[in-house]
Amino acid sequence: MLKDAQEVEVSPFLIDRTEVTRLAYQRFLVETGYRPPHVDEPWAAEGWNWAGTDFPPGTGEHPVVLVSAYDAAEYCAWRGARLPTEAEWQLAVLGPGAGRRYPWGADYDASRLNHGKLEQPNFDDSDGFLTTAPVGSFPQGATPEGLLDGFGNAWEWTADQRFEGWAYTEPALGQGPRKDPHNPPPGLYVAVRGGSYFFDLEPNPLGERHAFLPEIRRKTSGFRCAADAGAGG
């Protein structure tokens, strides 16, 4: 167990079964006129940047990437939802209590996720996909509750700023478990979870918790939305 592990309580919530797809994000762009995924870098012109509201051909069911934490939050709000907190994400993907090491159980299985490899340049098509895969391509990697792609495919933005420990998490540490812990903005880094097609989870499963600058748009970063139970979205 991690040395700063804390017992918390999480109120009932809903969370997307899959990562948000490019096709779903396209509907958001068309309706709102929001900025399309685009990065002014040579690598992004090679099959990543959108042409206006058009995603790269043949990738409609892939997770949307090249989105910042702000973009992800705007999409979720448009749906009447929000980004999940870290506590919600972890409960949904790794289960309650001590939880699971992987979404599906205790043991690593490379056939259950879209993953990378430890050696440079980290790309690995042994799972059938060199980069992103259509969401739900690995049903054998689902959680017992049916959530898909919890590990691999795309890093997932959360609603929490990233701290090394839980001392600054709201509400403050006190007697008994904290209810609905949350590290709200502002902050330098946002917590991302789950790894990506570029990341090898076998040697370091705990490495799936990471931190990215919220304004950066990466080809490995996507998201899923959450909502309070009984809310829209």
N, C-alpha and C positions, 0 to 999 in steps of 0.2 A: 504493500500500500504506500502511496506517496506520503511524504512526511507532513505535507500541509493539507492532507485530505480532510474534508469536513462533511458532516452529515447535514443534508439539506432536505427541505420539503418542496415539492413542485406542484402548483395548482393544475387542475385538468386543463389540457390544451390539445389543439389539433396541429398536425404537421403534415406537409406534403409527403406523399408516398415516394415520389421521385424528385430529382433535381429539376428545376425549371428549364424547359426546353427552349430552343431558339424559335420554334414555331409559336410557342406561347408568348415569348418576349416580343416577337414581331407584332402580335395583336396590340400589345401595350404601346409600341412605337407608333403604329398606324393611328391609334385612337388619340394619343396624347401629343404627338410630334416631338417626343423626347429624343435626346441625343442617341444615335445608333452606336453599337460597339465598334470602336475604331481607335487604333493606336498609330501614330505617325512614326513608325519604325519599319525598316526593310523587312524584318521577319514577319511582321503582321500582314504585309501585303501578300504573303504566300499562303493563302487559304484561311486566314483568320478574320480580316476586316470585312465588315458588311458594306454593301453598296446601297447606301440609303437605308431603306427598311428591308432590304433583301439580304438574307444570311447566305454564307457560302453554299453553293449548290450541293444538294444531297445531305445536308446536315440538320434538317429541321427537327429531328427527334434527338439530336445531341444536346447535352447541357449547354445553355448559353454561357459563354466565357467572355473575356475582355470587358467585364463589368466591375466597377468599383463597389465598395461597400455602400456608397451613396446611391449608385444606380440600383443596386439590389433592394435597398430600403424603399426607394421610390416605386419600384415595380410592385413590391408587396403591399405598399399602401394603396396603390391603384386597385389592387384586388380586394381591398378591405382587410388586409392581413398585415403581417410584420415579419421581420427576421426572428428566428428563434434565439432565445438566450442560450448560453453555453450549457446551463443546467438542463434545459429542455432538450437540446440537441443530444447531449450525452445520455439522458434517460431514454430517448427514442431509439438511439443507435446501439448503445451498449447495455441498456437494461438497468434495473434498480439495484440498490445495495452495492455490493462489490462489483456487480456487473459482469460483462463478458469481455474477453480480450479483443475479440473481433465481433462484428455484427451477428455472425452466425454461430459463434461458440468460442471455445478455448484455443483451438488449434488453427494455425495458418494453413490456407489452401489457395494456391495461386490461381486455381480455376474458378474461384468465387468472386473475383474482382478484376477490374481494369487497372493494371499496375505498371510501374516502371521497374528499373533495376538499379542496383547500388552503383554499378560502374558507370563512368561517363560514356556516352552523353546522356544516360538515364532512360532514353526511349527504349521500349520493349514491346515487340509485336507478338510475343509468344502466347499472349492471351487472345489474339485475333485482332487487336487494335493497336496501331502505333501511337495514336493520340486519343482523343475522346471517342467514346462509343455511344450509340443510341441509349437513352436511359432505359433501365430495366433489362439490359442485355445479359445480366448475370443473375437470373432469378435464384440460383443456388446460393447466392451470397446474401439473400434477404434476411432480415431479422425474423424472429418467431412471429412478430406482429405484422410482417409483410412490408416493412420499409426497405427500399431498394437503393443500392449504390451508396450506402452509408460510408464505406471505405472505398477509395479509389475513384476513378473517373475525373472528378473535379473537386478541388478544395471548396469548402462551403463557408461563406461569410456567416457570422453570427451577429447578434445585437450588442455584444459585449466588447468593451475595451480589454486588451490583454494585459494581465499582471502576472508576475511570476508566482505569487501566492494569493491567498484569498482574504488577506487582512483588510483590503480596501473595498471588498465587495459589499454592496448594499443589500439588505440591511446589515448593520455592523454585527460583528461576532459577539454573541452573548451566551446565555444559558440555553442548552438544547439546540436542536437543529434550526437553521435559518430557513425562512420560507421565501421561495422565489428569488434566489440571489441573482443580482444583476450588476454589471459594471457599466453603467451608462456613459455615453460620451459627455464631454470631450476627452480625448486621449490620443497618444501618439500612434498606437497600434491597435488593430482590431483582431480579435481571436478568430481564427479559421480552424476548421476541423475536417478530418476524414482523409487527408492525402489526395492524390490525383493520379492520373495516368503516367505521370512523370516521377512518381515517388514509390520507393520500395518499402513496404510495411513489414516484411518478414523479419529483418534484423532488429527493428525498433518500432514495435506497434504503438508505443506511447508517443512516438514522433508525429502521430497524426494530429496532435495539438500544436498549432503554430501561430504566428502573428504576422500580419501584413499591414503596410501603410494603407489607410482606408481609401486614399485617392488613386492608388495604383490599379491599372487594368491589366491583368495577366491572362495569358492563354490557358492557364491552369485553374482559374478561380471562377466558380459559379455559386449557386445558392439554392436553397429551398425556403419556402415561406411557412410560417406558423400563425396561429391565432388562438385566442382564448376559447375554451370550449363553449359552444353556443353562439360564438361570433360568426361573422361572415368570413369570406375568403375561400 
